[in-house]
Structures are given as C-alpha cells and as structure tokens.
Amino acid sequence: MSASSVNRRRILSLWLPRLPIDRIQRFFSALVKTNEPGIVVIKDNNALVIHALDEAAERLGLHIGQPLANARAMCPDLKVFDADVVADAKTLSDIADWCDRFTPLVALDPPHGLFLDITGCAHLFGGEAALLRTLVLALGRQGFAVSAAIAGTSVCARTLTRQATGIIVADGEEAAAIDRFPVSALGADETITTGLRRAGLKTIGDVASRAPSEITARFGARFSTLLAHALGQGDAPISPRKPLPDYIVEKRFAEPIATDTMIAMTLSRLADTLIASMEKQGKGARRLEAAFFRTDGVVRAIMVETGRPVTQSKVIDRLFRERLDALADPLDPGFGFDVVRLSASRTEIVVQEQRDLDAHVHDNDELAALIDRIAARIGGKRVVVHLPQDTHIPEQAVLAVPAQHHLAVAMQAEWPARVESEPPLRPLRLFDKPEPVTVPFATVPDGPPHQFTWRRAKHAVVRVEGPERIAMEWWRQDGKQLTRDYFRIEDAEGLRFWIFRDGLYEGEVFDADGKSAPPRWYVHGLFA
C-alpha cells in the first residue's frame, strides 16, 4: 500500500445483531430445528429476559429485553438457550481473525460489532461496493446475520449499520446520510436518548440542527463529541486488535490449496518476496508469522522468532518447517486455504560483519541458528541462557532468560572466577525451594547443627565450614526475610550439604505471642 493511494479515511462497520443465537444454531444445528423460533436469554435484575432472537422469533413479535415468561405466553414452542457471553466474545474474535484477510486493521466494537479500516485497500477487492458485498455474503454463508456500512468515520458507519445494510457514504456526506435516522441509532446512553425524545428531538437531524453549545450544556460533552463524529466532523481513532506488521506479503488462490507440498511452496515464495522487500531497506526479520485462512472462516496463525535478523529465505523455510512438524495440533486445511499470509511483525537493521576471516562470527551464527531451530520446535521460552546478577542472595544470583534474545549478552557475561585447587563455595545447582530439615540442637548463637533429619533420614555432622552470613536486601524485601547463616556440611556417609539457618537467635524469629522462638533450618543444595 503506497502513501499516495491513501486519500481519505474509510471505515467499514460490521454489526452481527443475532450473534448469540447464530453461534448456537451454527455449531449445534443438529439439535435445532430451523422452522422453530429460538431465543437466547440472560438474567437481568433476577429475571430472565431475551438477549438475542432469530428471525422466526422476531416475526412473532418478540423483542430483546422482553421477559421470558411473556415470550413463552406468546409462543409456547420456543427453543430457549442460556447466554454465554464468553463464547460470544470468542466467536466475535474468530470473525475478526477472518476479517484480517481484508485489512490488518481490525478493531472490536463490543458486544457484537467490528470496525475495519479499509483506507487505501478497497481497490484490491474490486472497490468498496465489491468488498462490502463479498464480506456480507461470506459471513452469511457461515450462518451469521450481518449488517455492514462504509463511511468516513467509525461512528457514522456504526450508526448506519443499526438502521440498514449495504450503505456506502461518500466522504463529506455523513450528515446527510444519517439525518433521518432516530437518535437511538447513535448508541448513546438510554437516559440521553430518552431526554432527547422528551425534548422533541426524535431524529439525528433534529439534534444536529441545534447549536452544539445547547447540546453540550444539556447532555454533556461526551454526547456532543459523539454527535460530531457521526456527522463526519472529526473522528476518534479505532484501536486495532493487533499492531500493524512492518512487512506483509500474501498469496490468494482462486482454488483453495490443501496439500503440504503446496503450503510449503507458497511459504517459500512468500519468504522470497518478504526478504526482497526487507533487503531494499537493509532490514532483517526477528519475528515472523504465517497466517492460513480457511474457506470456512477458520484462521490458523503460526509464529517463529529468531535470535538475529533473518536475511535469507531458506532460513525462514527451515524455521517454519520445524514449527509445522512440531505442532501438537496439526495444521488442518479443511476444505482448503484460500489465503496464505506471511508477515514480519518485528524487524531490525542488519549490521554487516566480517564473515570471511572471522571464525568466531561463524561460530556465533551457527549457534544462533541452532537455537532458532530448537526454539521453533519446542518453544522459545524453553531454550534459556543464564546471566549473573549483582546480588548476594543465592536464589537470585542467576537469571534464566530466553536464549534467542540474550545470546550475545550471555556470551559476554562475566562470572565470578573460581579459585584453583579449592572446592566450590556453593553448589552448582540449588533446589527450586529450600527444603526444611529438623535440627534437634545446634551451637548457639551462630554455630552449626550437630545432626539433622532431611527427608526422614538422619545425618550426623562430621565436618563443617562456615558460617557465611547473608543479610537480605531490606530495600527490596520490606524487611520480611531473615538473615541467613550458611554452612557447608559433610555427614558420616560423605554426603555434602549446603544448609542455612533462617534467622538469628534472640532477635529475628518470634512466635504468635511475640516471644523469641528458635529459627528454622533448610537445605538449599547438594555438592557433587
């Protein structure tokens, strides 16, 4: 999309007025007879009222907000379903995913609406009218009742969908398009709508004929702004569900594809195109996403990340091949994919390095490529490196971070040097949580235990080194953690433990009555 093709902002509003009942009838069609009216009810003020209804129920005179008891009196054969707002929201999100095929700028308009920013991309689908018709027909085939409209502002487009469908308003003609509609179409609070009607302002045109200062003084600045946006006088930006990727390439098919070979070939060609686009600006991809749009509306997205900017399409091929092979839920093409999209949501400028004579650079590249492949197969959070931390608290002295994003830092990290011919001062690995031990008696106030019980086994202490006193960082711990005395202990069997006493005698440990209590002992790790 070039900047010259963007002449004005165009917003497509979608409204699915029967989403709750459509969702049920779509996924449970075997249990629902289409010739019988159906409604969805929700509890409101301790009473069940109609939350959504199908066309057959609407023809009987039922309406949203009507008590269930009254509805049953009018139609005893009603099919009644309980509302599930979580499932409805999930369905709306799935529809939004499907709408990504038309534009990456899709925003939710809860509870049953969507906004699509189609600025500059409608010509890719034959124009705004063709795009609107394609979208409505496709959702209709999926079993959803849809109302759609296009205007220069989101509020105007949304207002149009509440009254009709298929309306396209030219830029600058928003006020004339909604002039005759009732004020309830604006979607304002019920109290404001009632107040407007009582004041004799029944249509949007009646309200627009009054001075803005009068409307603001009577109904507030928020409603005044809403009215101005509906009339095309400025507009609040929509909030897309996903950030716009840096680069997008896609392939559309007249005949859907379903074989692994065609999917791999398509990804390979898209990778070539994507790399060529990024190469012109000297960039490489760090996060890539492949989206597969099925003909029945299901969308599957797969993401891979890299430790270094990728500038070769064969690397992208290999990473996605690893990711697809490792999927616990295999990629199901159903009746086929009609759109495949490859996007780079995170890119970086590629820094050129001397790669012909520097063997160290080659080693780093191979290690980074290996980490990327493993991460693509088992997940980036499972491949970690360890970084030293500037703290004396043992369990916080090392931080595990994803290797893809911290490999360079880990390779340059400086660890405390070990004194040669001396045993390690601390175990190489600590327990996830210090394990409590029972100490019958110990030298007071800061001496080691003479024996202890750990995991129901008694250990007699024969050698001791310590203590190593570690005071907790009071400025971070709010004074809740106690001073520790660590001991390197060897028992009669030759096993070596790293044990600490949590707290000092006569000063840090107290019982429920506020009296001094003996501190507890823990094993924090074992020496090899």
N, C-alpha and C positions, 0 to 999 in steps of 0.2 A: 504494500500500500504506500504510495508516494504522497508526500505532503501536498502536492499540487492538486490531488484528487479530493482533498478534504475541503469542501466549500462551506458546509454548514453542518451543524449537529443534527443528527436524526436518531430518534429513539423509537424502538418498536416495543410496545407493551403487550404482554400476554396475560390473559386472565382465564383461569380454569374454575368457573363458578361451581362446578359439581365434582371437584377433585376427590372429596372423601368417598362419595358413592361410586364415582367412576373407578377409583382404585379397587374397591371391593368387587364390583361387577367385572372388572378386568381380570383380576387374579383368582376370583372364585366364581367364574362364570358357570362352572358345572353345578354349583349349588344354587344359582339364582336363575329364576325363570324371567326372561326378558319381558314377558307380557304382563307381569305383576309389578305394581308400583313398589319402589323401595326408598327408604329414608335412612339417614344416619342421625342418631340422637346423642345429645350431650347433656350433662347435668348443669343446670343453671338455677341458682337460688333454691337448691333442694328439690328441683323439679326437672323432669326430662323434657327437653324441647328439641325441635327439629334443627339439626346442624347443617344438613345437606339433603337434597332430594333429587330424584331423577326426573326425566321429562314426563313419565307417566303419572307420577305423584303430583307434579305441578299442574297437569291438566285437570286433576281432580279438585283443584283449588287449594291445595296445601301450600304452606309457605314457611320460610326459615323463621325460627323463633316461636312457632306455634307449639303449644303443649302437646305431648304425645297422646294424652288422653283424648283431647279434641280431635286429633288426627285419626285415632282408631275409631272414634264415633262416626267419622265421615267415611272411613274405609277400613272395615274390619280385616280385610285380607292383606294389609300392609306387611311388607318384608322390612323388619326393623333390625338395624345393626348399631352396635356401640361405636362411638367415635374413638379414633386412635390418632391423636394429633402428632405423635412421634412418627408413626408410619406415613402420615400425610406429608410431613416435612421431608422425610426421606424420599418419597416419591417426587416431590417438587424439586429436590436436589438432583435426583436422577434425570428429570426432564431438563434441568439447567445444564447438566453434563451433555445431554444430547444436543442442546442448542449451541454448544461450543462449536459445532460444525459450521455455523453461520458467522459467528463472530467470537473472538476470545473475551469480549467484554460483556459478560452476562451477570446481572445482579438480581438478587432475590427481592421480591415485593410481597412479603408475607401478608396473609397466610397462604394465598393461592395464586400469586402472580409473579411475573418475571419482567425484567427490563433487559432489552438487548440494544446496545449501542452499535448501530449499523452504519455509522458515518463512514462514507468512502468505500464500503464493501458491497453495497447492494447490487452494483453492476456485475459482480461476479456471479450472480444468480439470475440475471436477466432483468434487473431493475427492482424497484421497491414492490411493485404490484406482484411480480412473479415470486419474489422472496416471501411475501406475506401469504400468498396462495399456497406455495409449497409447504410452508411451515404449518399452516392450519390444516391442510389436507393430511399431512403426515401424522400429526398428533391425533387427528380424527380417526385415522386408520388404527392407531394404537388404543382407541377406546376412550378418548378424552373429549369432552365438550370444551371448545376453545372460543374465546373472543379476543381479537387482535386488532391493533390500530397502530399507525405510524404518525408521528408529529415531531415538531422541533423541540419540544420539551417533554420530560418524562411525566409531569403532572397532567399535561394536556392529553398525551397518549393514554394515560391511565384513565382519565375521565371518559374518553371516547369508548374504551372497552366496556365500561359499565352500562353503556346505552346501545351500542351496536357493534358490529364486527366488520372488518374489511375496510375501514375508513382510512384514507391516506390524506393528510392535511399538508398542503404546501407550506413552505417556510413563510412566516409572517401572517398566515391566515388562521391562526389558532383561535383568536377571539371570535371570529365569525362562525367557526366550526362548532363551538360549544355554546353558542349564545342561547339556543332554545332548550338546552338540557336543564333538568331540575337541579336545584342546589345540592341535593343528596348525592349527585354524581361526583362531586368534588372529593368525597370521602372524609369530610370534616367530622368532628365530634357530633353526636346526636343532639346535644344541647344547643350547639351553634346552628345546626340545621333547623331545629325547631324554632329557635329565636328568629332566624331569617324568615321563615314562613309566617310567623306571627306578625312580623313587621311588613308583610305583604311582598316580600322578595322571594318569589317562587322559582324563578329561573336564574341561571348564571348571568344572563344578560341584564336582568333586573339589578342584580348585585353590582355588576360591572358599571352600570350607569350612575351609581352613587360615587361621590368623591372618596378617594382612598382614606382620607383623614376620618371621614364618618365611619367607615367600616372598621378602621383600626381602633377608634375610640369605643365602639360598641362591642366588637367581637375579638379584639386583640391583634397584636402584630403578627402572630403566627398564622392566623387565618388570612390576614391581608396579604402576607407573602405567598401563601398557598394559592390565593386567587390570582395574584400577579403572574405566578409561574404557569398557571392554567391558561392564562390569556396570552402566553408567549412573551411576557416581559421578564426575561431572565429565567434561570433555572438552577436548581441545586444539582450538583453532580451526583451521578449514581455511584454506588460502591460495588465494583465487580467482585465476584466471589474469589477469583484468582488473579494474582498480579500478571500483567501482560509480559509474556516471554520476550527475551531480547531478539530471538530469531525464530521464525516459524516457516516450515515447508510442509506441504501436504500433497496427497495424491487422491483424486476422486475417480471412482470406477463406475462406468455405465452398467457393467455386470459385476456384482459383488464377488470378491475373492474369498476362498475358504481354505486353501491348502497351505501347508507350512512353507513349501517352496516359493509360492507367490508372495507370502508375507515377508519372507527373508529377502527376496529380490526387491520388493518395494522398499523395505527399510534400508537396503544397501544403496538404492538410487537416491532416496531422500537424504541419506547421510552424505553422499557426494555433493548434492545440491547445497546442503546446510554448510558443509565445510568450505565450499567455494564462496558462499556469501560471507562467512566469518573471515575468511582469508583476505578479502578485499579491505577489511578494516583492521587486520592484524590481531585478530582475537581467536581464542580457543574456548571450548565448552567445558564447564566444570559440572553442570547438572543438566541432564538430558531426560526428556520424557517422550515416550511414544504412546499415542492415543489411537485406539482402534474403535471405530464407530460401526456398530452392527445395524443391519437394516431394520431390526425390530425395536430400535431405540436404546439398546444396552450399549454402554460405553465402558471400555476397559483401558486403564492407563497404567503404564509401567515406567518407573523412573530408575535411572542409574546416576551415580555420582563418580567423579574422578578426583584423584589427588592433585593432578596437574592439568592445565588446559590441554584439551584434546584437539589436535590439528590434522588427524588422519582419519579418513572414513573407515578404514579397516579396523581401527581400534573401537570405533562405535559399533561396528558389526559384531565384533568379538564380545563386547560387554553385553549387548542385548541378547546375543545367543546364549551366553552364560545365564543371564537373568531369566530368559524364557525356559531354559532347560531346568532351572531350579524352582520354578513356580509350584507351590503346593496346590494351587487351584489352576490347572492348565488353562491356557487361552482357548476359550470355546468360541468358534466363529459362528455358531448357529446357522442361519441361512446365508451367512457371508458378511464381510466388511465392505461397505461402500465408500468409506473414507479412512485413510491412514494418515496420521499427522505426526511429525517429528519436530520437537521444539527444544530450544536451548534456553532454559529459564535463568541460567547463571553463566556468564562468560567473563573472561579476563583477558587483558592484553598479554600477548605471548612475548616473553623475554627471550631473545636469541642468546644461545650459549655456544661455546666452542665444543663441538661434539666429535670431532675427528681425532683429536690427540689426547683429550682428557678422558682417561678410563674411569675416573670417579664419576663423571657425569653419566656415562653409560650404565654404570652400576646403579646409580640412583634411578635412572629411567626404568631399568628392568625391575627394580624393587617396587617402584610406584605402579608399574603395570601389573605386577603380580598382586599387589594389594587391591587394585581396582577389580581384578577378575574375581578374587576371593570375596570381596565385598558385594559384587554383583550377584554372587551365588548364595551367600549366607547372610548378607545384610551388613551395611557399613558400621553399625554400632557394635558388631561382634569382632571386628578387627581393630585392635587397640594398640597404642603405644603408651609408655609410662613416662611421665615428666616429673622431675624433682620439684618439690615445693619448699619455699622458705619458711619452714616451721619445724619445731622440735617435737610436736605431737606425733607419735608413731603412726597412727592410722591415717594421718593427713599428710604425711611426708611424701607420698607418691600419688599422683593423679593419673587415672586411666582415661585417655581421650581417643576419639576415632583416629585411626592411623592415616586415613585419606587426607584429613585436614591439618594434621600436625606432624607429618613425617619429617619435614625439614627442621622444625624446632626440636624434635626428639633426637635427630642426628647431631645437633649442635649442643644438646644439653650437657651440663657438667655435673657429674655425680660425685659425692664425697669419696675421696681416694681411700682405699683400704691399706692399712699398714701391713707390709710384707712380713711373713712368718708369724703373724698374730692371728688368733682366732677372731671370727666376726663378732662384733659387739651386739648385733641384733640379728634375729632370724631373717633368712631371705624372704620368707612368706609369713604373713600374720594371719590369724584366724579372722573370719569375717566379723565376728563379735567375740570379745574376750569371754572365755568360759570360766564360770565360778569354780573355785576349789575350796575345800574345807581345811582350815588350819586350826588344830587344837590349841597350839600355843606357839609363840614366837618371841624373840628377844625384843623387849620394849626399851626405847620408843621407836627405833628405826632399824631394828635388826631383822634377819631373815627367819623364815619358819624352820623348825627342826624336822617336821614331817608334814605331809598334806595328802588329801584324798581328792583324786580327779577321776571322773568317770567311774566311780565306785571301786577304784584301785588305790591302795595306799602306797606312798612313795617316801622312803627315808632319805633325807638330805645328807649327802656326804661332802659335797664341795659347793662353795658359794662365792660369787663375785658380785660386788655391789655394796651399797645401793647406788643407782643412778636416779637422782631425783628430777622429776619433770613437773613443773607447775603449769597448770592450764592457762590458756590465754584469756585472762579475765575480761579483756575488752571485747572479745567475741562471744564468750560463753555466758555472759551475765552472771559470773560467779557461781554457776550451778555445778560445775565439775570440780573435782577434788584434786589435791596434789597426789602424785603417784611416786612411789619408790619401786624401781625395777631391780630385779635380781636375776643373774644368770646362775642357774641351779643344776647340779648333776646329782642323780639319785644313785642308790646302790647298784642298780642294773646298768648304769652307764648312760641312761637317757638324760638329755639336757633340755631344760625348760627355760622359758623367759616368763617370769612371774612378777606381778606387781601388787602392791598393797594400795588400795584406792582410798586415800585419805590419811591424815596424820592422827596419831593418838592424842587425846585430850585437846581438841580444838576444832576439828572439821566435821566429825560424824556425831550426830545426835539422834536420840530415839524420839518417839511421839511426845514424850513428856518434856523434851528439851534437855535431857540429861546426856552426858557424854556416853557414846557407845563405841564398841570396838569396830575398826574398819574391816572391810571385806577384802578378800584376796581373789586374784584372777590369773589364769594362764592366757598369755597373749600370743604365744607362738612356740614352735619347737625348733631346736637347732639340729642340723643334719648329723 
